[in-house]
Amino acid sequence: MSFFKHRARIAPLWAVLVLSLSSCVEKADKGPTLKTVTETAYNVERSDTVESDPALREHIKTISHYGGSGNITKLEYWLKDRLFETRTFKRDDRGHLLEIVVTAVNGEVKKRFVHDLDEDGRTVEVRSYRGADRLSAIHSREYDSKGNMVSEVYKSPEDVVLSKRLFEYDNKNNVVKETELREDRSVKVVMDLEYDESGRLIESTSTSEDWGNIPYTLEYTQYGDVASRSWTDKNAGTQRAVYEYDYDEFGHWTKREKYDNGVLIYVQKRDMEYY
């Protein structure tokens, strides 16, 4: 399949609000169902000479496989053209996730994540295993009457509570506050979140005794991908990461470049296969 390249534009925060309110955000035509996505990440290597372009060295490659319903069924991790790990996703007849099995290249089970569901198909508990059957952790979840997850408890195999996360929502069911508690129920970190009219996260602020108050600001491309993240580091000052994309005709990005404070850091490329 041939693809055209389209350089993404950064939509500033005020523009995100205006465009979402006027329903004029540029959108790609609805495309066919994805079959596989091969994504390759490259590290950027620079020579001592300023004139030369940075070289790209392949770091890691992932291949995602999707079923006809659009759910991911398998995820492969490759390093230097060698498969080293596979994640297989098992689902029920309604498409709800039941289990993730992580295997080595020789088929040995490295990890398992088993999901228990309620009658509405929501995950109420996730049991993590090392190997095939050595229980390592338990995550239990609770939901409100709207189906929003309001708490997630992380427990040891002995059922001892190690940490807990609490979630608060606005009237559009967006998470507006996340609080993480330690084992002794003291507050470890609080995250406050704000959204635009389209429900996209535009600002988050994390507050912790360990690192203080750190605000993050996000901007988006016309296709809804994150175009930039800005934050303030107490040691390094204001930081800004910018992402530039190329897209295919269906609005899926085929190339993503990340720049930290104007310097190219890494490149990701994707090849899509459709049903």
Secondary structure, DSSP 8 states (H G I E B T S, - for coil): ----------B-HHHHHHHHHHT----------EEEEEEEEEEEE--S-SSS--EEEEEEEEEEEE-TTS-EEEEEEEETTEEEEEEEEEE-TT--EEEEEEE-TTS-EEEEEEEEE-TTS-EEEEEEEETTTEEEEEEEEEE-TTS-EEEEEEE-TT--EEEEEEEEE-TTS-EEEEEEE-TTS-EEEEEEEEE-TTS-EEEEEEEETTTEEEEEEEEE-TTS-EEEEEEEETTTEEEEEEEEEEE-TTS-EEEEEEEETTEEEEEEEEEEEE-
